[in-house]
């Protein structure tokens, strides 16, 4: 049974959040605590509901051996229930954070702590933002992957060790 839970959120749930989900699942496997975690991802919009991860993201995750962690992933929109079902919710950029605040149950009455995932990145050249690679090339997905690895690792070390 899961003792802790994390939800990774981006605009469409096909690029950044599935990559972050795959990275965090890999990290908790390495730490030997995967059975203690519920990890998922979602979107702030329903545009891509039911879609698989972007093919460029899939290629990047396959290259790093983590795609198996999300191979059955289908995009979904965040729900109000997610704010009580998860301990941690992570947005990727300021737009996600604004949307997460707007979509949250009113009066702040929920369990989840909401963070900007990139705020845990020790590479401060990105100013805590994990940019959407959708309209760029393959290299943007590699950048996102590396940001997610660093951010997830640092979050875990600071909050879960």
N, CA, C and O of each residue as an XYZ file, in Angstrom:
644
protein
N       0.840     -1.192      0.000
C       0.000      0.000      0.000
C       0.881      1.251      0.000
O       1.874      1.320      0.725
N       0.517      2.215     -0.803
C       1.300      3.443     -0.920
C       1.215      4.268      0.355
O       0.138      4.485      0.911
N       2.364      4.714      0.796
C       2.443      5.589      1.971
C       2.566      7.046      1.559
O       2.161      7.947      2.294
N       3.133      7.270      0.368
C       3.330      8.621     -0.148
C       2.888      8.642     -1.599
O       2.814      7.605     -2.258
N       2.595      9.847     -2.087
C       2.116      9.949     -3.466
C       2.541     11.275     -4.095
O       2.641     12.306     -3.430
N       2.784     11.206     -5.403
C       3.220     12.386     -6.153
C       2.528     12.415     -7.506
O       2.391     11.390     -8.173
N       2.093     13.611     -7.901
C       1.443     13.832     -9.188
C       2.206     14.931     -9.917
O       2.408     16.020     -9.380
N       2.627     14.637    -11.139
C       3.370     15.583    -11.961
C       2.430     16.134    -13.024
O       1.730     15.377    -13.696
N       2.417     17.471    -13.177
C       1.407     18.117    -14.016
C       2.046     19.098    -14.994
O       2.906     19.899    -14.627
N       1.600     19.013    -16.257
C       1.957     20.009    -17.268
C       0.704     20.333    -18.069
O      -0.388     19.906    -17.696
N       0.838     21.067    -19.143
C      -0.328     21.510    -19.898
C      -1.128     20.358    -20.498
O      -2.340     20.279    -20.296
N      -0.471     19.468    -21.228
C      -1.204     18.426    -21.953
C      -0.999     17.012    -21.462
O      -1.716     16.104    -21.882
N      -0.028     16.804    -20.574
C       0.280     15.480    -20.023
C       0.795     14.516    -21.090
O       0.548     13.311    -21.029
N       1.526     15.075    -22.083
C       2.139     14.210    -23.088
C       3.646     14.442    -23.217
O       4.331     13.645    -23.857
N       4.173     15.511    -22.626
C       5.606     15.805    -22.755
C       6.302     15.788    -21.397
O       6.909     14.787    -21.016
N       6.212     16.892    -20.676
C       6.989     17.045    -19.443
C       6.525     16.164    -18.298
O       7.346     15.515    -17.650
N       5.225     16.129    -18.038
C       4.783     15.381    -16.850
C       4.986     13.876    -16.971
O       5.328     13.250    -15.967
N       4.798     13.247    -18.145
C       5.126     11.820    -18.216
C       6.631     11.555    -18.040
O       7.027     10.536    -17.475
N       7.459     12.486    -18.530
C       8.904     12.339    -18.326
C       9.228     12.429    -16.844
O       9.999     11.619    -16.330
N       8.650     13.401    -16.154
C       8.887     13.540    -14.713
C       8.369     12.313    -13.959
O       9.028     11.819    -13.044
N       7.199     11.829    -14.342
C       6.641     10.625    -13.725
C       7.602      9.445    -13.897
O       7.876      8.723    -12.938
N       8.108      9.250    -15.108
C       9.035      8.147    -15.384
C      10.322      8.286    -14.575
O      10.840      7.300    -14.050
N      10.837      9.514    -14.477
C      12.065      9.757    -13.710
C      11.864      9.467    -12.226
O      12.711      8.842    -11.589
N      10.738      9.926    -11.682
C      10.504      9.713    -10.247
C      10.255      8.235     -9.960
O      10.721      7.724     -8.941
N       9.537      7.543    -10.830
C       9.335      6.098    -10.653
C      10.670      5.367    -10.668
O      10.886      4.445     -9.881
N      11.565      5.776    -11.562
C      12.887      5.150    -11.622
C      13.669      5.419    -10.347
O      14.333      4.523     -9.825
N      13.598      6.628     -9.847
C      14.303      7.001     -8.625
C      13.831      6.175     -7.431
O      14.656      5.656     -6.679
N      12.524      6.047     -7.248
C      12.045      5.294     -6.079
C      12.345      3.799     -6.231
O      12.504      3.098     -5.232
N      12.423      3.309     -7.472
C      12.864      1.916     -7.683
C      14.312      1.765     -7.234
O      14.655      0.813     -6.533
N      15.163      2.710     -7.640
C      16.575      2.677     -7.245
C      16.731      2.735     -5.729
O      17.630      2.107     -5.169
N      15.867      3.479     -5.075
C      15.922      3.625     -3.609
C      15.291      2.432     -2.894
O      15.398      2.317     -1.673
N      14.635      1.544     -3.642
C      14.013      0.365     -3.049
C      12.703      0.648     -2.333
O      12.294     -0.108     -1.452
N      12.037      1.751     -2.716
C      10.793      2.123     -2.029
C       9.623      2.294     -2.999
O       8.636      2.949     -2.663
N       9.719      1.721     -4.182
C       8.666      1.897     -5.192
C       7.310      1.433     -4.679
O       6.283      2.017     -5.026
N       7.295      0.392     -3.860
C       6.025     -0.129     -3.338
C       5.377      0.801     -2.323
O       4.219      0.601     -1.957
N       6.090      1.794     -1.872
C       5.565      2.745     -0.889
C       5.031      4.026     -1.540
O       4.557      4.927     -0.848
N       5.108      4.102     -2.869
C       4.731      5.313     -3.585
C       3.645      5.064     -4.618
O       3.650      4.048     -5.313
N       2.713      6.008     -4.709
C       1.767      6.115     -5.816
C       2.227      7.322     -6.628
O       2.301      8.432     -6.102
N       2.535      7.111     -7.907
C       3.081      8.172     -8.758
C       2.289      8.199    -10.053
O       2.066      7.163    -10.680
N       1.863      9.406    -10.453
C       1.053      9.556    -11.653
C       1.367     10.918    -12.275
O       2.168     11.685    -11.741
N       0.733     11.203    -13.396
C       0.853     12.519    -14.010
C      -0.486     12.909    -14.611
O      -1.349     12.067    -14.860
N      -0.637     14.209    -14.836
C      -1.911     14.737    -15.337
C      -1.659     16.055    -16.064
O      -0.541     16.568    -16.099
N      -2.729     16.580    -16.640
C      -2.679     17.832    -17.401
C      -3.546     18.891    -16.737
O      -4.460     18.575    -15.975
N      -3.250     20.140    -17.034
C      -4.129     21.221    -16.590
C      -5.242     21.441    -17.603
O      -6.181     22.190    -17.335
N      -5.149     20.797    -18.764
C      -6.203     20.906    -19.778
C      -6.591     19.506    -20.243
O      -5.879     18.536    -19.985
N      -7.702     19.415    -20.915
C      -8.150     18.123    -21.420
C      -7.866     17.905    -22.889
O      -8.338     16.922    -23.461
N      -7.103     18.799    -23.529
C      -6.846     18.736    -24.977
C      -6.337     17.384    -25.456
O      -6.757     16.884    -26.499
N      -5.436     16.803    -24.690
C      -4.745     15.584    -25.125
C      -5.274     14.331    -24.427
O      -4.654     13.272    -24.527
N      -6.394     14.424    -23.728
C      -6.914     13.285    -22.956
C      -6.927     12.013    -23.799
O      -7.444     11.996    -24.916
N      -6.352     10.957    -23.247
C      -6.302      9.667    -23.913
C      -5.068      9.458    -24.771
O      -4.838      8.346    -25.248
N      -4.263     10.500    -24.982
C      -3.080     10.392    -25.833
C      -1.907      9.744    -25.105
O      -1.778      9.844    -23.885
N      -1.062      9.085    -25.878
C       0.204      8.538    -25.376
C       1.222      9.671    -25.272
O       0.991     10.761    -25.794
N       2.354      9.418    -24.598
C       3.405     10.445    -24.574
C       3.868     10.807    -25.981
O       3.851      9.970    -26.884
N       4.276     12.049    -26.157
C       4.834     12.540    -27.415
C       5.962     11.597    -27.859
O       6.741     11.121    -27.033
N       6.040     11.338    -29.149
C       7.029     10.377    -29.665
C       8.463     10.805    -29.363
O       9.330      9.955    -29.157
N       8.723     12.116    -29.336
C      10.077     12.588    -29.020
C      10.405     12.360    -27.555
O      11.544     12.043    -27.212
N       9.410     12.522    -26.691
C       9.600     12.215    -25.281
C       9.810     10.726    -25.073
O      10.652     10.308    -24.277
N       9.032      9.929    -25.801
C       9.184      8.473    -25.707
C      10.608      8.067    -26.112
O      11.245      7.266    -25.428
N      11.100      8.620    -27.216
C      12.451      8.300    -27.667
C      13.485      8.662    -26.609
O      14.419      7.900    -26.357
N      13.316      9.823    -25.994
C      14.239     10.261    -24.940
C      14.168      9.316    -23.748
O      15.201      8.907    -23.219
N      12.965      8.968    -23.325
C      12.825      8.060    -22.181
C      13.384      6.674    -22.506
O      14.009      6.047    -21.651
N      13.168      6.191    -23.732
C      13.722      4.893    -24.138
C      15.244      4.932    -24.098
O      15.883      3.989    -23.632
N      15.820      6.021    -24.586
C      17.284      6.189    -24.588
C      17.852      6.061    -23.177
O      18.946      5.529    -22.987
N      17.103      6.552    -22.193
C      17.577      6.530    -20.805
C      17.027      5.345    -20.000
O      17.266      5.241    -18.797
N      16.298      4.467    -20.666
C      15.835      3.245    -20.013
C      14.709      3.418    -19.013
O      14.558      2.592    -18.113
N      13.905      4.483    -19.149
C      12.827      4.706    -18.178
C      11.431      4.661    -18.803
O      10.434      4.810    -18.096
N      11.352      4.456    -20.119
C      10.038      4.479    -20.761
C       9.114      3.395    -20.214
O       7.901      3.597    -20.153
N       9.654      2.270    -19.823
C       8.834      1.195    -19.260
C       8.004      1.645    -18.074
O       6.971      1.044    -17.779
N       8.437      2.694    -17.389
C       7.703      3.211    -16.226
C       6.391      3.882    -16.607
O       5.514      4.052    -15.760
N       6.249      4.269    -17.891
C       5.035      4.977    -18.336
C       4.491      4.417    -19.652
O       3.718      5.091    -20.333
N       4.880      3.210    -20.012
C       4.509      2.684    -21.335
C       3.008      2.567    -21.537
O       2.547      2.599    -22.678
N       2.232      2.432    -20.473
C       0.770      2.354    -20.622
C       0.088      3.699    -20.333
O      -1.136      3.771    -20.226
N       0.886      4.751    -20.209
C       0.363      6.087    -19.898
C      -0.610      6.594    -20.964
O      -0.385      6.448    -22.166
N      -1.685      7.188    -20.483
C      -2.619      7.920    -21.338
C      -2.903      9.247    -20.633
O      -3.184      9.280    -19.435
N      -2.826     10.320    -21.384
C      -3.015     11.654    -20.813
C      -4.389     11.780    -20.170
O      -5.380     11.224    -20.645
N      -4.413     12.531    -19.075
C      -5.664     12.818    -18.378
C      -5.555     14.199    -17.747
O      -4.460     14.709    -17.508
N      -6.704     14.784    -17.488
C      -6.735     16.082    -16.810
C      -6.748     15.872    -15.298
O      -7.293     14.890    -14.796
N      -6.146     16.801    -14.597
C      -6.177     16.768    -13.138
C      -7.622     16.952    -12.671
O      -8.416     17.625    -13.330
N      -7.949     16.356    -11.548
C      -9.279     16.498    -10.958
C      -9.157     17.133     -9.573
O      -8.076     17.155     -8.984
N     -10.252     17.639     -9.069
C     -10.230     18.178     -7.700
C      -9.866     17.094     -6.695
O      -9.203     17.371     -5.695
N     -10.294     15.861     -6.955
C      -9.979     14.749     -6.048
C      -8.475     14.518     -5.941
O      -7.989     14.068     -4.903
N      -7.733     14.824     -7.011
C      -6.280     14.635     -6.971
C      -5.632     15.448     -5.858
O      -4.608     15.039     -5.311
N      -6.205     16.572     -5.523
C      -5.638     17.424     -4.477
C      -5.725     16.770     -3.097
O      -4.966     17.128     -2.196
N      -6.627     15.833     -2.927
C      -6.715     15.070     -1.678
C      -6.101     13.687     -1.804
O      -5.742     13.079     -0.796
N      -5.974     13.182     -3.023
C      -5.434     11.836     -3.225
C      -3.917     11.802     -3.283
O      -3.318     10.736     -3.141
N      -3.283     12.957     -3.491
C      -1.822     13.009     -3.598
C      -1.238     13.889     -2.507
O      -1.828     14.893     -2.108
N      -0.050     13.486     -2.030
C       0.675     14.280     -1.033
C       1.363     15.472     -1.680
O       1.427     16.558     -1.104
N       1.881     15.250     -2.892
C       2.646     16.276     -3.590
C       2.135     16.409     -5.022
O       1.902     15.412     -5.704
N       1.965     17.650     -5.466
C       1.620     17.933     -6.856
C       2.678     18.910     -7.374
O       2.974     19.923     -6.741
N       3.237     18.581     -8.534
C       4.309     19.382     -9.109
C       3.903     19.962    -10.456
O       3.532     19.219    -11.365
N       3.970     21.279    -10.591
C       3.797     21.943    -11.871
C       5.155     22.160    -12.511
O       6.183     22.102    -11.836
N       5.162     22.411    -13.816
C       6.421     22.544    -14.550
C       6.818     23.991    -14.832
O       8.002     24.291    -14.987
N       5.836     24.886    -14.898
C       6.137     26.296    -15.182
C       5.109     27.178    -14.478
O       4.189     26.672    -13.835
N       5.261     28.474    -14.598
C       4.373     29.393    -13.879
C       2.934     29.295    -14.374
O       2.003     29.455    -13.585
N       2.736     29.039    -15.649
C       1.382     28.868    -16.165
C       0.710     27.654    -15.522
O      -0.456     27.721    -15.135
N       1.443     26.550    -15.409
C       0.904     25.370    -14.721
C       0.551     25.712    -13.285
O      -0.493     25.293    -12.784
N       1.409     26.468    -12.621
C       1.169     26.800    -11.212
C      -0.086     27.664    -11.058
O      -0.873     27.460    -10.133
N      -0.271     28.625    -11.962
C      -1.493     29.443    -11.918
C      -2.724     28.562    -12.142
O      -3.723     28.680    -11.433
N      -2.636     27.681    -13.137
C      -3.764     26.786    -13.415
C      -4.040     25.847    -12.251
O      -5.197     25.597    -11.913
N      -2.987     25.329    -11.639
C      -3.177     24.433    -10.490
C      -3.876     25.164     -9.346
O      -4.726     24.595     -8.661
N      -3.514     26.416     -9.148
C      -4.160     27.205     -8.103
C      -5.636     27.433     -8.431
O      -6.490     27.331     -7.550
N      -5.939     27.741     -9.697
C      -7.332     27.976    -10.115
C      -8.179     26.712    -10.050
O      -9.365     26.777     -9.728
N      -7.582     25.569    -10.350
C      -8.314     24.306    -10.380
C      -8.474     23.665     -9.004
O      -9.286     22.756     -8.830
N      -7.705     24.137     -8.032
C      -7.715     23.548     -6.696
C      -9.052     23.786     -5.992
O      -9.748     24.762     -6.272
N      -9.399     22.880     -5.076
C     -10.588     23.130     -4.256
C     -10.460     24.480     -3.556
O      -9.376     24.872     -3.125
N     -11.555     25.160     -3.456
C     -11.548     26.501     -2.866
C     -11.186     26.452     -1.387
O     -11.338     25.424     -0.727
N     -10.713     27.563     -0.890
C     -10.333     27.757      0.512
C      -9.095     26.952      0.905
O      -8.792     26.831      2.092
N      -8.382     26.403     -0.070
C      -7.144     25.688      0.242
C      -7.330     24.461      1.102
O      -6.395     24.012      1.766
N      -8.518     23.922      1.093
C      -8.844     22.767      1.920
C      -8.502     21.465      1.208
O      -9.396     20.786      0.703
N      -7.229     21.110      1.162
C      -6.810     19.878      0.518
C      -5.468     19.426      1.088
O      -4.743     20.203      1.711
N      -5.160     18.162      0.860
C      -3.974     17.531      1.433
C      -2.681     17.893      0.705
O      -1.655     18.098      1.352
N      -2.708     17.974     -0.609
C      -1.493     18.094     -1.416
C      -0.725     19.382     -1.139
O      -1.299     20.449     -0.922
N       0.593     19.234     -1.156
C       1.492     20.381     -1.186
C       1.854     20.576     -2.644
O       2.277     19.632     -3.311
N       1.691     21.799     -3.148
C       1.905     22.076     -4.563
C       3.227     22.817     -4.730
O       3.462     23.850     -4.104
N       4.089     22.264     -5.592
C       5.426     22.806     -5.822
C       5.682     23.005     -7.310
O       5.070     22.356     -8.157
N       6.588     23.906     -7.601
C       7.173     24.040     -8.931
C       8.334     23.043     -8.966
O       9.319     23.222     -8.250
N       8.229     21.996     -9.788
C       9.236     20.936     -9.772
C      10.642     21.479     -9.966
O      11.567     21.066     -9.266
N      10.814     22.399    -10.907
C      12.136     22.942    -11.194
C      12.754     23.730    -10.054
O      13.948     24.029    -10.094
N      11.974     24.074     -9.041
C      12.553     24.780     -7.884
C      13.520     23.879     -7.126
O      14.303     24.363     -6.308
N      13.474     22.577     -7.388
C      14.395     21.636     -6.748
C      15.633     21.374     -7.602
O      16.524     20.638     -7.180
N      15.702     21.965     -8.794
C      16.843     21.780     -9.691
C      18.016     22.590     -9.169
O      17.878     23.786     -8.912
N      19.167     21.954     -9.009
C      20.333     22.697     -8.534
C      21.034     23.460     -9.663
O      21.954     24.236     -9.407
N      20.604     23.243    -10.903
C      21.088     24.057    -12.019
C      20.160     25.265    -12.132
O      19.087     25.176    -12.730
N      20.568     26.371    -11.569
C      19.710     27.554    -11.490
C      19.643     28.347    -12.797
O      18.962     29.371    -12.853
N      20.333     27.901    -13.843
C      20.288     28.618    -15.120
C      18.911     28.536    -15.771
O      18.616     29.303    -16.687
N      18.062     27.612    -15.307
C      16.713     27.478    -15.864
C      15.680     28.282    -15.073
O      14.500     28.288    -15.424
N      16.117     28.961    -14.006
C      15.237     29.804    -13.197
C      14.006     29.030    -12.714
O      12.901     29.571    -12.666
N      14.211     27.753    -12.357
C      13.171     26.875    -11.795
C      12.081     26.470    -12.781
O      11.101     25.845    -12.379
N      12.222     26.802    -14.036
C      11.180     26.518    -15.036
C      11.597     25.335    -15.920
O      12.718     25.287    -16.426
N      10.683     24.398    -16.091
C      10.871     23.303    -17.039
C       9.993     23.649    -18.233
O       8.780     23.435    -18.220
N      10.632     24.188    -19.263
C       9.910     24.690    -20.435
C       9.300     23.561    -21.259
O       9.835     22.453    -21.322
N       8.180     23.866    -21.883
C       7.493     22.909    -22.744
C       8.324     22.706    -24.019
O       8.576     23.665    -24.748
N       8.751     21.465    -24.294
C       9.565     21.217    -25.485
C       8.742     20.929    -26.743
O       9.309     20.674    -27.806
N       7.421     20.966    -26.634
C       6.536     20.513    -27.708
C       6.834     21.162    -29.060
O       6.875     20.472    -30.079
N       7.042     22.469    -29.080
C       7.228     23.175    -30.350
C       8.683     23.259    -30.796
O       8.991     23.907    -31.796
N       9.571     22.612    -30.065
C      10.984     22.622    -30.423
C      11.429     21.283    -30.977
O      10.611     20.461    -31.389
N      12.718     21.080    -30.982
C      13.279     19.848    -31.512
C      13.524     18.802    -30.436
O      13.153     18.976    -29.275
N      14.153     17.719    -30.850
C      14.433     16.602    -29.950
C      15.278     17.009    -28.752
O      15.094     16.481    -27.655
N      16.201     17.941    -28.949
C      17.099     18.354    -27.872
C      16.332     18.913    -26.674
O      16.769     18.754    -25.534
N      15.205     19.559    -26.917
C      14.402     20.093    -25.815
C      13.909     18.998    -24.884
O      13.784     19.224    -23.680
N      13.631     17.832    -25.409
C      13.179     16.711    -24.581
C      14.315     16.166    -23.721
O      14.102     15.722    -22.592
N      15.521     16.209    -24.273
C      16.696     15.798    -23.495
C      16.927     16.775    -22.342
O      17.240     16.363    -21.225
N      16.771     18.062    -22.619
C      16.914     19.082    -21.565
C      15.871     18.843    -20.474
O      16.201     18.855    -19.288
N      14.628     18.628    -20.867
C      13.554     18.366    -19.901
C      13.868     17.121    -19.083
O      13.704     17.124    -17.863
N      14.316     16.064    -19.739
C      14.651     14.832    -19.024
C      15.695     15.108    -17.940
O      15.527     14.696    -16.793
N      16.769     15.802    -18.306
C      17.829     16.078    -17.333
C      17.356     16.974    -16.199
O      17.751     16.777    -15.050
N      16.513     17.960    -16.508
C      15.949     18.803    -15.457
C      15.104     17.958    -14.501
O      15.187     18.117    -13.283
N      14.301     17.069    -15.057
C      13.430     16.229    -14.225
C      14.246     15.290    -13.341
O      13.918     15.104    -12.170
N      15.298     14.702    -13.886
C      16.154     13.816    -13.086
C      16.728     14.575    -11.891
O      16.636     14.112    -10.754
N      17.318     15.738    -12.153
C      17.922     16.524    -11.065
C      16.870     16.974    -10.056
O      17.064     16.852     -8.847
N      15.763     17.490    -10.562
C      14.719     18.019     -9.672
C      14.101     16.924     -8.819
O      13.908     17.105     -7.617
N      13.793     15.795     -9.430
C      13.200     14.682     -8.674
C      14.175     14.174     -7.614
O      13.787     13.934     -6.471
N      15.429     14.014     -7.995
C      16.431     13.538     -7.043
C      16.550     14.499     -5.859
O      16.543     14.077     -4.703
N      16.657     15.784     -6.157
C      16.825     16.759     -5.082
C      15.568     16.852     -4.211
O      15.677     16.963     -2.990
N      14.377     16.808     -4.822
C      13.163     16.795     -4.015
C      13.192     15.600     -3.070
O      12.939     15.745     -1.874
N      13.497     14.431     -3.599
C      13.492     13.213     -2.787
C      14.494     13.328     -1.637
O      14.169     13.025     -0.489
N      15.704     13.765     -1.950
C      16.743     13.871     -0.924
C      16.361     14.884      0.166
O      16.659     14.673      1.342
N      15.709     15.967     -0.222
C      15.343     17.003      0.749
C      14.097     16.678      1.556
O      13.936     17.177      2.670
N      13.212     15.848      1.012
C      11.913     15.645      1.652
C      11.551     14.213      2.018
O      10.586     13.988      2.750
N      12.305     13.250      1.524
C      11.874     11.859      1.698
C      12.946     10.927      2.246
O      12.659      9.763      2.523
N      14.155     11.403      2.406
C      15.236     10.530      2.886
C      15.185     10.351      4.380
O      16.022      9.647      4.946
